[in-house]
């Protein structure tokens, strides 16, 4: 029920927003008085946007002013202008160079608050590598593998990472709370106004490592689903339809391949004449698993689209992109609940894996029931 309500809320918002979609490069050069929702391979916003800005693209560059929130998903995300309210971003690389009026929530492979950036309130950052060189007006929370802090933090800094580096000229006006495998490397030039507190990993509200990995992985898969939809909309749409229309068959085929695939590859590797074939099957198996994980996000997104009211244009590309973002957000949040996120992700991936193979087999046999929907 909550998922349905979320999607319906998105539909209502879209009805009162400025929509931009279609071209490879979307440039927003004129001031906009309403919310702006944009999708494309590349997005560049250099105008003054008075309300919220929501974008999904491979590369997003914000150079102008955003009067409300900025909600961005993309492979590369760069904020070089002014965001008056909050930033919520997910991507492979996220970089903030400008000013943010309120807080920042960002997750990706590399997340960086550049020197000269100013965050009015708090910042919560997660990624493989997180670097903070700017000013954070409130508390700072980092969940990463490598965390580097060399800016000014006006509250507590709560850092959980395998490797923590507090560089020279760092100013932390509150406590430094750390969790990690290794002692933090704190430069002599760093100034910490409060205490240095060590806590066990996962204590005090920190995210356990499996949850952090799950969130970051889901963000990457969501970006992959966005790119797949923009690049091959009919193919992924056909696979999603098979998963929705034939779920039992898709789960059965997916489970069989998941369990038997490695066994078959190993058997061939064990023979002299089948060694090359075994390597090929192993590589193909891994490729199918990656593809299934990406498509699984789109499968759940397409299922949500089937719940739209009849008067909503379910074929609208922008609506589908937003639904993918909604699913990615919900799946990421599910990883904060122990076991649930991984179980849900595995179920979706197995279903998508089976749907991929059923679709390919149907196309090979000329099965007319395997449709290629026009998006």
C-alpha positions as CSV (number, residue, x, y, z in Angstrom):
1,X,0.0,0.0,0.0
2,X,2.8,2.4,0.8
3,X,4.4,1.8,-2.5
4,X,1.2,2.6,-4.3
5,X,0.7,5.8,-2.4
6,X,4.3,6.8,-3.2
7,X,3.8,6.3,-6.9
8,X,0.5,8.2,-6.9
9,X,2.1,11.1,-5.1
10,X,4.8,11.2,-7.8
11,X,2.0,11.3,-10.4
12,X,0.3,14.2,-8.7
13,X,3.6,16.1,-8.5
14,X,4.3,15.6,-12.1
15,X,1.0,17.1,-13.1
16,X,2.1,20.4,-11.7
17,X,5.8,20.4,-12.8
18,X,7.8,21.5,-15.8
19,X,8.7,18.3,-17.7
20,X,11.8,18.0,-19.9
21,X,12.8,14.7,-21.6
22,X,13.8,13.2,-24.9
23,X,17.1,14.6,-26.1
24,X,20.6,13.3,-25.4
25,X,21.6,16.6,-23.9
26,X,19.1,18.5,-21.9
27,X,20.1,22.2,-21.2
28,X,18.0,24.3,-18.9
29,X,19.0,27.8,-19.8
30,X,15.8,29.8,-18.9
31,X,14.5,30.6,-15.5
32,X,11.7,28.2,-14.3
33,X,9.0,29.2,-11.8
34,X,7.8,25.7,-11.2
35,X,9.3,22.3,-10.2
36,X,11.5,20.9,-12.9
37,X,11.7,17.2,-13.7
38,X,14.2,16.3,-16.4
39,X,15.7,13.1,-17.8
40,X,18.3,12.4,-20.5
41,X,21.8,11.1,-21.0
42,X,23.3,14.5,-20.0
43,X,21.6,17.3,-18.1
44,X,23.0,20.8,-17.6
45,X,21.0,23.4,-15.5
46,X,22.5,26.9,-15.7
47,X,19.2,28.8,-15.1
48,X,17.5,30.0,-11.9
49,X,15.0,27.3,-10.8
50,X,12.6,28.7,-8.2
51,X,11.3,25.4,-6.9
52,X,12.5,21.8,-6.7
53,X,14.8,20.2,-9.3
54,X,14.6,16.4,-10.0
55,X,16.9,14.9,-12.6
56,X,17.9,11.4,-13.8
57,X,20.8,11.2,-16.3
58,X,24.2,9.7,-16.9
59,X,25.8,13.1,-16.2
60,X,24.1,16.0,-14.3
61,X,25.6,19.5,-13.9
62,X,23.9,22.1,-11.8
63,X,25.4,25.5,-12.3
64,X,22.5,27.8,-11.6
65,X,20.3,28.4,-8.5
66,X,17.8,25.8,-7.2
67,X,15.2,27.5,-5.0
68,X,14.0,24.3,-3.4
69,X,15.3,20.7,-3.1
70,X,17.7,19.1,-5.6
71,X,17.0,15.3,-6.1
72,X,19.5,13.8,-8.5
73,X,20.4,10.3,-9.7
74,X,23.2,9.8,-12.3
75,X,26.6,8.3,-13.0
76,X,28.3,11.7,-12.5
77,X,26.6,14.4,-10.5
78,X,28.2,17.9,-10.0
79,X,26.7,20.8,-8.0
80,X,28.5,24.0,-8.8
81,X,25.7,26.5,-8.1
82,X,23.4,27.4,-5.2
83,X,20.8,25.0,-3.7
84,X,18.6,26.9,-1.3
85,X,17.2,23.8,0.4
86,X,18.4,20.2,0.5
87,X,20.4,18.0,-1.8
88,X,19.6,14.3,-2.1
89,X,21.9,12.6,-4.6
90,X,22.9,9.1,-5.7
91,X,25.6,8.3,-8.3
92,X,29.0,6.9,-9.1
93,X,30.7,10.2,-8.4
94,X,29.0,13.1,-6.5
95,X,30.7,16.4,-6.1
96,X,29.5,19.6,-4.3
97,X,31.4,22.8,-5.1
98,X,28.8,25.4,-4.3
99,X,26.5,26.4,-1.5
100,X,23.7,24.4,0.1
101,X,21.1,26.2,2.3
102,X,20.1,23.1,4.3
103,X,21.4,19.5,4.5
104,X,23.0,17.1,2.1
105,X,22.3,13.3,1.8
106,X,24.5,11.6,-0.8
107,X,25.6,8.1,-1.6
108,X,27.9,6.8,-4.4
109,X,31.3,5.3,-5.2
110,X,33.0,8.6,-4.5
111,X,31.4,11.5,-2.7
112,X,33.2,14.8,-2.2
113,X,32.5,18.2,-0.7
114,X,35.1,20.3,-2.4
115,X,37.1,23.1,-0.8
116,X,34.9,26.3,-0.9
117,X,31.6,24.4,-0.6
118,X,29.3,25.4,2.2
119,X,26.6,23.2,3.7
120,X,24.2,25.2,5.9
121,X,23.0,22.3,8.1
122,X,24.2,18.7,8.5
123,X,25.6,16.2,5.9
124,X,25.1,12.5,5.7
125,X,27.5,10.8,3.2
126,X,28.0,7.2,2.2
127,X,30.3,5.7,-0.4
128,X,33.5,3.7,-1.1
129,X,35.5,7.0,-0.8
130,X,34.2,10.1,1.0
131,X,36.2,13.3,1.1
132,X,35.1,16.4,3.0
133,X,37.1,19.6,2.2
134,X,34.4,22.2,2.7
135,X,32.3,23.7,5.5
136,X,29.5,21.8,7.2
137,X,27.3,23.9,9.4
138,X,26.0,21.1,11.5
139,X,27.0,17.5,12.3
140,X,28.7,15.3,9.7
141,X,28.0,11.5,9.3
142,X,30.2,9.4,7.0
143,X,29.8,5.7,6.2
144,X,32.6,4.6,3.8
145,X,35.6,2.4,3.2
146,X,38.0,5.4,3.0
147,X,37.0,8.7,4.7
148,X,39.1,11.9,4.5
149,X,38.2,15.0,6.4
150,X,40.1,18.3,5.9
151,X,37.3,20.9,6.2
152,X,35.4,22.6,9.0
153,X,32.6,20.9,10.9
154,X,30.5,23.0,13.2
155,X,29.1,19.9,15.0
156,X,30.1,16.4,15.8
157,X,31.8,14.2,13.2
158,X,30.5,10.6,13.2
159,X,32.8,8.6,10.9
160,X,32.6,4.9,10.3
161,X,35.2,3.6,7.8
162,X,38.0,1.1,7.5
163,X,40.5,3.9,6.9
164,X,39.9,7.4,8.5
165,X,42.2,10.4,7.8
166,X,41.8,13.7,9.6
167,X,44.0,16.1,7.7
168,X,45.8,19.2,8.7
169,X,43.8,22.4,9.0
170,X,40.7,20.3,9.9
171,X,38.4,22.0,12.4
172,X,35.8,19.9,14.2
173,X,34.0,22.0,16.8
174,X,32.2,19.0,18.3
175,X,33.2,15.4,19.1
176,X,35.0,13.1,16.7
177,X,33.1,9.7,16.9
178,X,34.8,7.0,15.0
179,X,34.3,3.3,14.1
180,X,36.6,1.2,12.0
181,X,39.1,-1.5,11.6
182,X,42.1,0.8,12.1
183,X,42.9,3.8,14.3
184,X,42.1,7.1,12.6
185,X,45.1,9.0,11.2
186,X,44.8,12.4,12.9
187,X,47.2,15.0,11.8
188,X,48.9,17.2,14.4
189,X,47.5,20.3,12.8
190,X,43.9,19.2,13.1
191,X,41.8,20.9,15.8
192,X,39.1,18.9,17.6
193,X,37.0,21.0,20.0
194,X,35.3,18.0,21.7
195,X,36.3,14.5,22.6
196,X,37.6,11.7,20.5
197,X,35.3,8.7,21.0
198,X,35.7,5.2,19.7
199,X,32.6,3.1,19.3
200,X,32.1,-0.4,18.1
201,X,31.1,-0.8,14.5
202,X,27.3,-0.4,14.2
203,X,26.9,1.1,17.6
204,X,25.2,4.4,18.3
205,X,23.1,4.4,15.1
206,X,25.8,3.5,12.7
207,X,25.1,1.4,9.6
208,X,26.5,-2.1,9.7
209,X,28.9,-2.8,6.8
210,X,26.5,-5.2,5.0
211,X,23.8,-2.6,5.0
212,X,26.2,0.1,3.7
213,X,27.3,-2.2,0.9
214,X,23.7,-3.0,0.1
215,X,22.7,0.6,-0.1
216,X,25.6,1.6,-2.3
217,X,25.1,-1.5,-4.5
218,X,21.4,-0.7,-5.0
219,X,22.3,2.8,-6.0
220,X,24.6,1.5,-8.6
221,X,22.0,-0.9,-9.9
222,X,19.4,1.9,-10.0
223,X,21.8,4.0,-12.2
224,X,22.3,0.9,-14.4
225,X,18.5,0.5,-14.7
226,X,18.2,4.2,-15.7
227,X,20.9,3.8,-18.4
228,X,19.4,0.5,-19.6
229,X,15.9,2.2,-20.0
230,X,17.4,5.2,-21.8
231,X,19.5,3.0,-24.1
232,X,17.3,-0.2,-24.6
233,X,13.8,0.7,-23.5
234,X,12.0,-2.0,-25.6
235,X,14.3,-4.8,-24.6
236,X,14.1,-4.3,-20.8
237,X,10.4,-3.6,-21.2
238,X,9.9,-7.0,-22.8
239,X,11.8,-8.7,-20.0
240,X,9.8,-6.9,-17.4
241,X,6.5,-8.0,-19.0
242,X,7.6,-11.6,-18.9
243,X,8.6,-11.3,-15.2
244,X,5.2,-9.8,-14.4
245,X,3.0,-12.0,-16.6
246,X,4.9,-15.3,-15.9
247,X,6.4,-14.9,-12.4
248,X,6.3,-18.6,-11.4
249,X,8.1,-19.7,-14.6
250,X,10.6,-16.8,-14.3
251,X,11.5,-17.7,-10.7
252,X,11.8,-21.4,-11.6
253,X,14.1,-20.9,-14.5
254,X,16.1,-18.3,-12.6
255,X,16.6,-20.5,-9.6
256,X,17.7,-23.5,-11.8
257,X,20.2,-21.4,-13.7
258,X,21.5,-19.7,-10.5
259,X,22.2,-23.1,-8.8
260,X,23.2,-25.2,-11.8
261,X,25.2,-22.6,-13.8
262,X,28.4,-22.8,-11.7
263,X,28.2,-26.6,-11.5
264,X,28.1,-26.9,-15.3
265,X,30.9,-24.4,-15.8
266,X,33.1,-26.2,-13.2
267,X,32.4,-29.6,-14.9
268,X,33.6,-28.3,-18.2
269,X,36.7,-26.6,-16.6
270,X,37.6,-30.0,-15.1
271,X,37.9,-31.5,-18.6
272,X,40.8,-30.8,-21.0
273,X,38.6,-30.4,-24.1
274,X,35.9,-28.3,-22.3
275,X,38.2,-25.9,-20.6
276,X,37.6,-23.0,-23.0
277,X,33.8,-23.7,-23.0
278,X,33.9,-23.7,-19.2
279,X,35.6,-20.3,-19.1
280,X,33.0,-19.0,-21.6
281,X,30.1,-20.4,-19.6
282,X,31.5,-18.9,-16.4
283,X,31.9,-15.5,-17.9
284,X,28.4,-15.7,-19.4
285,X,27.0,-16.7,-16.0
286,X,28.5,-13.7,-14.3
287,X,27.3,-11.4,-17.1
288,X,23.8,-12.7,-16.8
289,X,23.9,-12.2,-13.0
290,X,24.9,-8.5,-13.4
291,X,22.3,-8.0,-16.1
292,X,19.6,-9.6,-14.0
293,X,20.5,-7.4,-11.0
294,X,20.2,-4.3,-13.1
295,X,16.9,-5.4,-14.8
296,X,15.4,-6.4,-11.4
297,X,15.1,-2.7,-10.5
298,X,13.2,-2.1,-13.8
299,X,11.0,-5.2,-13.2
300,X,9.7,-3.8,-9.9
301,X,9.4,-0.4,-11.4
302,X,7.3,-1.8,-14.3
303,X,5.1,-3.6,-11.7
304,X,4.4,-0.4,-9.9
305,X,3.5,1.2,-13.2
306,X,0.7,-1.4,-13.6
307,X,-0.8,0.1,-10.5
308,X,-1.3,3.5,-12.0
309,X,-4.8,4.8,-12.5
310,X,-6.2,4.4,-16.1
311,X,-6.1,8.1,-16.7
312,X,-2.3,8.2,-16.2
313,X,-0.1,7.8,-19.2
314,X,1.9,4.8,-18.1
315,X,4.0,4.9,-21.3
316,X,5.4,8.4,-20.4
317,X,9.2,8.0,-20.4
318,X,9.7,10.5,-17.7
319,X,7.1,8.9,-15.4
320,X,8.9,5.6,-15.9
321,X,12.3,7.2,-15.0
322,X,10.8,8.7,-11.9
323,X,9.3,5.3,-10.9
324,X,12.8,3.7,-11.3
325,X,14.1,6.4,-8.9
326,X,11.3,5.6,-6.4
327,X,12.0,1.9,-6.6
328,X,15.8,2.5,-6.2
329,X,15.1,4.6,-3.1
330,X,12.8,2.0,-1.5
331,X,15.2,-0.8,-2.2
332,X,18.1,1.1,-0.8
333,X,16.0,1.8,2.4
334,X,15.2,-1.9,2.6
335,X,18.9,-2.7,3.2
336,X,18.8,-0.7,6.5
337,X,16.5,-3.5,7.8
338,X,18.7,-6.6,8.5
339,X,18.3,-9.5,6.0
340,X,15.2,-8.0,4.3
341,X,17.0,-5.9,1.7
342,X,19.3,-8.8,0.6
343,X,16.3,-11.3,0.5
344,X,14.2,-8.9,-1.5
345,X,17.1,-8.1,-3.9
346,X,17.8,-11.9,-4.4
347,X,14.2,-12.6,-5.1
348,X,14.0,-9.8,-7.7
349,X,17.3,-10.8,-9.3
350,X,16.3,-14.5,-9.6
351,X,13.0,-13.4,-11.2
352,X,14.8,-11.1,-13.6
353,X,17.3,-13.8,-14.5
354,X,14.6,-16.2,-15.4
355,X,12.7,-13.6,-17.3
356,X,15.8,-12.8,-19.4
357,X,16.3,-16.4,-20.4
358,X,12.5,-17.0,-21.1
359,X,12.5,-13.8,-23.3
360,X,15.6,-14.9,-25.2
361,X,14.2,-18.4,-25.8
362,X,10.9,-17.0,-26.9
363,X,12.5,-14.6,-29.4
364,X,14.7,-17.5,-30.7
365,X,11.5,-19.7,-31.2
366,X,9.5,-16.8,-32.7
367,X,7.0,-16.9,-29.8
368,X,4.4,-14.3,-30.6
369,X,3.5,-14.0,-26.9
370,X,6.9,-12.4,-26.2
371,X,6.1,-8.8,-27.0
372,X,8.5,-5.9,-27.5
373,X,6.5,-3.0,-26.1
374,X,7.0,0.5,-27.5
375,X,8.1,2.9,-24.8
